[in-house]
Amino acid sequence: MPNSYVVATGNGSTNQYDLPFSYIRKEHVTAAVNYVDAPFTWVNDSRIQITTTPPNGQRVEVRRTTPLTSLLVDFSDGSTPVASDFDTSNYQHLYKAQELDDNLSQTLVWTSTGIDANSQPIVNVVDPTTDQGAATKKYVDDNIFPKILSTDSWSAVDTKTPTTSATDARIDSKIDTALTGDVSGGAGITVTDNSPSTGQIAVSITDSGVTEAKINDGAVTINKIPDNILTLAKLAAAAVVTNSEQAAATVNDTSLFTTQAADSRYFRQDSTETIDSGTAWSASNSYVATTQAIDNRIIDLLEETGGFVPVGNETSFPAANPDINNSGGTLVSIKAIASTRTPSGGTVTITDGAGSGNTVSITGCGSTVLTAGFGVILETTSTLHTYAFHRLVPKAGEVTTVATNASSVATCATNIAKINNFADLYLISDSAPTTRADSSSLQEGDLWYDTTQDGLKAYDGDSWEPFSPNQTQLNQIAVVAGEIVAQEDLGAITESINTSSGNDLETIANNITNIGTLADVQDGTVATNALSTLAGISGNITAVGNNTTNVNTVAASIGDVNRYAVEYVISTSSPSSPSAGRLWYDVNNNVLKYHNGSGFVNIQGGLQSLLDDTTPELGGHLDCNDKNLTEVGTISGDNLQMDFGSLT
């Protein structure tokens, strides 16, 4: 089976042919009828239509010829190679190889009995120069048997062959000579030479030449009587039914009605009761219409009803009203809108829509936009250049696409409730939605992609909360993290008393309330008496005394300590009356959260894997350490260099 062409036989009616082979570009496809190039158009990507329908029995060939001398894809240094370019380049080589293979199968083949031309014509053969050289038809005609043409003088020799036209002319000449010179009349027969140079003679019988004695009995049969010879008077009376006889005549196969008898017997109408094509129509049982009158009446009725008028686009309306009565009822079909038309007040206005200076108005559109590429069905009105909108006609290509994906459409139809539900659950806009897409109230768990901040948020029943903190909030968290410093054991208070040269004990006393607050933070309870708390933890006080320097540091930053004690809470329940920026470690869920001004939201952890970073960048060169890069997508860059080393 050929890979690059298809051959068919014309039948006089088929002009569309399918392409069973693939191609890179449409200009690589040609068509030929009886080995002569034939123009054609494309019906679709796999079917062509030859402009002139191939006659019955003629050979039709559709062939692909891929360029051999030029590259369809030319790769250059620094460019980004893509799969489609490699495919095109490989297809060029593959298709050319297929075409060469097909050509070889159509060339001369050596067989045991001789050279086989595979039923193909052999053209452009040179004249033979040796005894065994092949000769063309023209060479044989011109050299083996020289021809005598009709325009040549006749030469009676054995070395020339006359053409059929020359033969006809010679025979005519000989017959002319024979007729004018050799034919003569006899008894009762006269021969007249009307044109001696062309052999036209007239042979006639004299009036006295044919007598009854000259006619044999039975010699005159019906076959011997020429047409248009017999008259009514020559027919038997029983074989002809006249007008006066038709009323009483019975039907049979042995008699004929005269025209008057037939008119009276069957038509039964005179000229005043007949409606022909030039008579005004009258609906009555007293009249009979001719076939032409009936045709005219049908056409009039159809035109009265309204026809169907095709229009190429919205700027090609006819200058006159398409309706025969300049009224409504006629449908006008716009093949395809060229430019999208948006109605104003339900009407689409098209400047110069019916020629220069003729504005077309399409009423009744409502909010329907006449989108480019769609067809439109309109109805005429009694107002010139004003049409009533009927409906849009979908694009043929899109209808084909829907038909091709009918199973997917059916699946969507089966799951339409889920699709509609998702359309309500997931919203995309630059401002916070206040209702769902179907105008119903927001529900806890609804999703919204904020195109202003490029982030995904969820509705918690009161407000939209981000899935993760934005960059500003991450920066604030980093500041808080920098303020959290683990403190070592401060030692015993006695060490501070024995070694201190300052007012450390006084500082502790002056800040006993703050120390009590620290106690609150330590065990999560409210100390009713800070001094009793200190007495209960004398060992810790001793440890503080041994670390007076650290105590002094805490005292100097007591404001930050107090702020931290307020802003960072560890508990099982949400802190009351929080402000934006407050931190809360949720003990139940082991999650650190921050307050965004509306509620507490989770603080996401850092990257656990390179897969978590969707926009990674390198600070230096990447050393793969003799490892492979797998599943690599497109490699691009302004200065892309690839060193493959030595290829083996």
N, C-alpha and C positions, 0 to 999 in steps of 0.2 A: 504493500500500500504506500503510495507517495506520501512524503512528509511536507512538501512545500507547494503542491498544486492539486487541483481537482479538475476532472474533465467530465463534461456532460454533453448530451445531444439535445439540440433545440427542438421544441415541438410547436413553435409558432405562437405560443401563448405565454409561456413562462419567461419572465425576465429577472426574477430574483433567485440568487444562488447563495447557499450557505458556505462558509469557510471552515473546513475541518481542521485547519492548521492555525498555529499562533503566529504573531508577527510583532515587531517592535514599534513600527510606525505605519500609519495607513498609506503613506506614499510609497511604501515598499510593495504594495499589492497592485497587480495589473490584471486586465481581462482581455481576452481575444476571442473573436468569432471567425472561424475558418482561417486561423492563423493571422488575422488582421486585428490590430489593437482596437478595442471598443471602449468608448467612454462610459462611465458608470457613476452612481452616487451610492452613499452608505445608508442603508436602512437602519442598522445598528452595528455594534462592534464586531459581529460575526456574520453579517449578511450584507450583500451588495445588490443593487438593481441596475442592470444594463440599460442604457438610455434607449436604444433601439432593440425591440424584442427579437432575439435570434430566430430566423426562419426554421421551419421543420427540417430536421435531418442535418443541420449544420453543427459542426464541432464547436463547443463552448469550453474555454479553458480559463480558470482563475488561478493565478500563480503569484507566489511571494518571491521577490528578488532582493535579498539583503545586500547592502553595499559591501564591496570587497576592498575598494581602494582607499576608503576613508574610515577613521575611527568614529564610532558613535559616542564614545566616552574617552576623553583625553585627560589622564591623571597628571597633576602637576605637583611639584615640591611644595610642601607647606599647606596643601589643601587637606580638607577633612574627608577621608573616604567613608562612604556610606554603603550599606548593603545593596541599595537599588542601583548604584553605579556599577558595582561588581556584577550584579545580575544582568544589566544591560550589556556590558562588555562580553560576558560569557554567552548570553543569548545570541549576540552577533556572530560569534565563532560557531556556536552550535547550529544556528539556522543556515549559515553559509555552508557548513559541512553537509547538512541535510540536502540543500539545494544542489550541491555538487554531486552527491550520491544519486539524487533523482535525475540529474542531467545525464549521468553516466548510464543509468538504466534506460534512457531514451535514445542513446547514441547507437551507432552500428555495432552489432554483436557478431563475433566470429562463431560459426556453427559448423558442424560436420558436413552440411550440405551447401554452405555458402554464407555470405554476409547477410545478416538479418537487420533491416531498418526499423523494426518494431512498429510497422504500420505508420511511420512518420514520413512526411515529404522530404526529399533531398533537394536542397536549393543551392544556388551560387556554385554550380559545377563548371569548371573550365572546359573548353573544347578539347577533344582528345588529340593527342600528338603521336600515339603509338597504335599499332594494330589492335591491341587488347584494351585500349583506353575506353572508358565509359562515355557514351554520347548522350546529350540531352535531346529532348523532343525537338527543340528548335533547330539544333544542329542537324538532326536527321531530316527535318522538313526542308531546311535550306540547302543541304549538300547531297543527301542521298537521292531524294526524289524532288527535284525543283518543281515548284508549283506554277500553274497557270492561273492567274487571277481573272476575275470577271472583266477587269479593265484591260487585260492583255489581248493581243490578237491571237486567234486560235491557230495552234500549230499541231498538225496531226503527226506526232512523233512518239516513239516508245521510251523516251528519256525524261518525259515530264508528266506530272500528275496534276489534273485540274482540280481546283477547289469546287466545293458543291455549288457555289454561286456561279463559277465559270461553267460548270456542267449544265446548270439550269439555263443559262443564257444560250449555250450552244444548242440545247434541245429545242428551246423556243425558236431559235433561228431556223433550225431544220424543219420544224413543224410549219412555221410560217411559209417557208418556201414550198413545202409539199402541198399545203392547203391552197395556196394561190396559184400554183402551177399544175397540180396533178388532179384536183377534184373537178369533176364535171357532172352535169345533170343528166337525167334520163327521162323516160316517158312520164309526163305529169309532174316533173320535179324541176325546179329552177334554182340555179346556183348563182348568187350575186357576190362579186368580190367587193366588199365594202371598203377594205383598206389593204391593198396588196402588200404594202411594206411590212405590216404586222401580222398578216395571215388571218385577218378577221373576214369571214365570208358568211353569207346568209343562205340557208337552204330552205326553200318553201315549196309547198304543194299547190299546184294550180287548182282553181275551183273545179275544173272538170277532171282533175287527176284522180280523185278518190270517188269511186262509184260503189254501189252496193255489191257489185260483183267482186270488188277488190277486198271486201271485208269478209273474213271467214265467220261461219256460224259460231257463236259463243266467244268470239275474239274480243268483244267489248265487255269488260267486267267493271265492277266498281273501282278496282285499282287502276283501270285505264282512264278514268274520268278525272280530269284536272280539278283542282280546287277552284271555287268561285265560278263554276260553270252552270250547275243546276239551279233552276228557279222554282218558285212555288208552283208554277204551271206544269213543271215536269214531274212533280210528286203525285202520288196516288191520293185521291180525295180522302180516303179513310185514314191516311197517315198524318193529315193536317187538321187541327181543331181550330176553327175560326171563332171570332168573338160571339157570333150569334149561336154557336154550337157549344160553347164552354159550359154553360149552366147545366146542360143535360149530359155532358161527357163524363164518363167514368175514368178513374185513374188506371193506367196501364203503361207498359213499356214499349208499345208499338206505335204510339202517335205523339205528335208534337203540338204545343200551343203556339199560336201566333203571339206577337208581343202585345197586341191589343187584348187578345183573349187572356193572356197571363196577367195583364194589369187588372182586368176586370175580375178575374177569378181569385187572385191572391192579394194584390195591393188594395184594391177596392177604394182608392182615393183618387180624386182628380187633382189638378195642379193647384187649385185654390185651397186644398186641404193638406198640402205638403209644406213643411218648413225646411228650407235649405240653409246653407251657411250665410246667405245674405239677408235672411228674413228674421225679424225680431222674434225672440222666443215667446211661446205662449203655452202655459201648462194646461192642456185640454185633451180629453179623450177623442176629440174630433180631428186631431192632426197627427200626421206621421212625420218624424224627423229623419233627415238623411244622416249618414254616418259622420259627415263633416260637421253638420249642425250639432250632433251629439257631442263630438270632440270639443267644439267651441264652447258648448254649454258647460261641460265638465271643467274646462280651464277657467271659465268665468267664475264658477262656484268656488274653485280652489283659491283663486286670487281674492275672492270676497272673504273667504275664511281667514286668510293670512298665511304667509309663507315662512321661510327660514332664510335669513340673509347672513352669510359669513363676512366678518371683518377681520383684517390682519392684526391690527392693534388699535389702541384708543385714539390715535390721530389719523385714522383712515376711514372715518365714517363717510357715507355717501352724501353728496351735496343736497339731494332731494330726499323726501321722506320715503323710506323703503316700503311702506304700506301702500297698496294700490289705491286705497281710499283716503290716504293722508290721515289715518286714524290709528287706533290701537289694534292689537291682535297679531301683528307680525313680530316674530322673534328674531333678534339680532345677536349673533354669537361673535364675541371678540376672542380671537384665537389665543392671544397672550398679551397681558398688560406689559408695556415696555418700561414704564417708570411708575413706581408706587404712587398711588393717588389717595390722599386722606380726605374724607368728607368733611364739609363744614356745614353744620346745621342739617346733616343728613343728605347733602347734595355734593356730588363731585363735579367740578367745573373744569373743562379741558379747553384751553385756548387753541384756536385753529384746528379743532378736532375734526371738522368736516371741510378742510381746506382753509386757505388764508381768509381771515376775517369771520369765519363761522365758528362760534363758540358752542361746544356741546355740553349739555347739562344732563347728569344722571341723578334722578331723584330717588328717594326711598332707600338710600343706602344705610341710614341710621348711623351706627358707629363702625360699620364694616369697612375696613381699609382695603382698597383694591391693590393688592400686593403684586409687585412685578413678577412675571412668570405665570401667574394664574390666568385662567380664562374666565370670561364673564358672560352670562346670558341676560339680555335686556329685552324689553318690550317697547314697541313704538307707541307714541302718543299722538294726539291731534296737533301738537305744537311742534313745528319744524325744529330739528336738532335737540329735542328734549326726549329722553328715554327713561323708562321706569326700570329700576334695578329688580332683577329676578333672583339670581343666585350666582355664587362663585363656582367655577369649574376647577377642580384640583389639577395640579401638574401631572402630566402623564407619567413622567419618570418617578414621581413620588408615589403615585398609585401602584406602579410596578414594584417599587421598593416595599410597599406595605403588603402587596400580594406575595412577594418573595418571602417576607417574614411573617406570613399568616400565623404560623405556629406560635411565634413570639407574641404576636398581638393577642392571640387566644389566651396565652399564659397570663398576659397583663390583665385581660378582661376577667379571668378567673380570680386574680388577686387584686382587683381594682380597689377593694376596701382597704387592703394593706397599703397600697400605693397612696391612696388619698390620706390615710392616717399618717404616713410618713411625711407627706406634704404639709400636714398640720404640725407635726412634731419638730420638723427641721426648717428653720427660717434663715435667710441670708439678706442682710441689709446694712446700711451705714448708721442706723440709729436703733435704739432698743425697741423691739416690737411690744405693743400693748395688747394685741390680740393674735390669735392664730390666723392662718391663711384663710380659713373659712369664716372669719370674724367671730369665732367663739372665744371664750375666755382662755387665758393661758393656764396650763396645768404644770404642776411640779414635775420636773424631769424633762421639759421641753428644751430643745437645743437652738442656739442662735450663733451664727458666725458673724462677728463684728468686723465688717470690711474696713472700718476706720482704724481700729487697733489691730487688725489682722489676728484675731484670736477667737477661740471657740468658748462659749459660755453656756451655763445651764441655769434653768429657772428653779429656784428653791422654794417657790410658793409666795415669796415676797419681792424678790429682785433677781436680776441676772448676775450670776457669779462666774468668774473665770475658772477654767479647769486648773490653771497654774498662774502664779503671780506674774505681772508684767515686769519689764526691765526696771522701772522706777521702784517697784516694790522689792525686787531682788536686791537693788542697791541699798534700800533701807534695811533689809534683813542682814545684809553684810555688815552694815554699821553696828547693828545690835549684836551680831556675833562677835564683832571686835571688842565689844564692851564686856563680854563674858569671859572672865579669867579665873581659873581654878586657884584657890588659895591653899597654901600648906598649913600645917598645924602651927598655931601662933604661940605655942609653949605655955608655961605656967605664969600666972599673974605675979607670983613671988619674984620671978626673975626680973620682971619689969620694975617691981618695987625696990628690989635690992640694987639693980644696975642702972635704973633710969636716973637721969640728971634733970629731967624735965617734969612736965605735968601730965604724964600718961594716965595716972590713976584719976586725976581730975578730969582728963578728957573722957575717960570711960564713964565717970560719974555724970559728967555733963551730957553725955549721950546715951544715958541708960535706957531712955525710951527707944532709941534706935537699936540698941542691943536687944531689947525686948522684941522689937520687930524682927530682928534676925532670928531670935528664938522661934518666933511664929513661923518664919519661913522654913526653919530647920525641921520642926516636927509637925507642921500643919495645924497646930492648935493655937488658940488665943491665950496668951499668958495674962492672967489677972493681976499678977504681981511680979514685976520684973525682978525685984530683989530676991523674992523667994525662988524664982527660977534660977537666979545666979547661985543661990546657996545650994540648990539641988545639983548644980553642975559645977561645983568648985574645982573639980579636976580640969574642966575646960577653961575656967578662969585662970588657973595656974598656967595652962598652956598659952593663954593670951599674954600673961605676964612675961613669959619667955620669948615672946615675939612682939615686943613693943614697937619695933620699926614697922612691922606690917600693920599693927593697930593704928599707928600714926598715919600710915598711908590710907587705911580705911577711913579714919577720921577726916583726913583732908578731902576725901572724895565721898563724904557721907551723903551729899546731895544725889550723886549718881547711884549710890547704893540704895537710897530710898526710892529713887525713880525706878531702878531695876526691880526692887521688891514689889512695886505697884504694877509695872508694865509686864512682868513675866510671872505667870502663875502656873503651878503644877497641881492639877486636880482632876477629879472624875467628871465634873460638870462645868459648863460654861460660866466664866466669871460674869458677875452682874455689872450693869452700867459700863460696858467697855467703851473705849474710844478707839479711833482709827490708829493702827500700828501696834496695838496690844498683842502680846504673845501668850499663848496658852498651850501647855503640853497636855493633850488629852490622854490620861492614863488608861482609860478603857480601851482606846484604839491604838495607843502607842504612836500618835501622830502629833507633830508640831504644827500649830495653826497660827494664823495672824488675822486681825480684824481689819477689813477693808472699808469700814465706815458703815456697812450694812449688816455684816455678819462674819463669823469666823470661817475661813477657808483653809484648805490644806496647803502646806508648803512642800512642794515636790522635792525629792532628793536629787542629788547631782547625777551625772552620767554614770551609769553602771556598765555601759558598753559603747563602743564607737558607733553602734547602730542607733544609739539615742541621739547622736548629733547629726542633724539633717543638713547642716552647712559647714562641714569640717574644712579647715584650711591648714596647710603645712607651713611651718616657719623655716624649714630648710629642705634639703634634698631627701627624697625617700629612698632608703636602701632596703631592697627586698631580701637581702641576705641569701641570695640564690634560691628564693622561693617563687612560686608561680602566682601570677595575678589571674584569677578565674572570674567568669561571668562579668566581664568588663563591658560597659555600655559604650557610648560614643566618646572618643578621645578628641578634644578640640583645643585650640589655642592659637594665639597670634604667631608664636614662634615654635611650632610643634616639630620636634626632632625625634626620630626613632632610629636607634642603632641596633640592628638585628645581628651584628657580628657576622660570622660566616654561615651561610645557609647551606645545608647538606640535604 
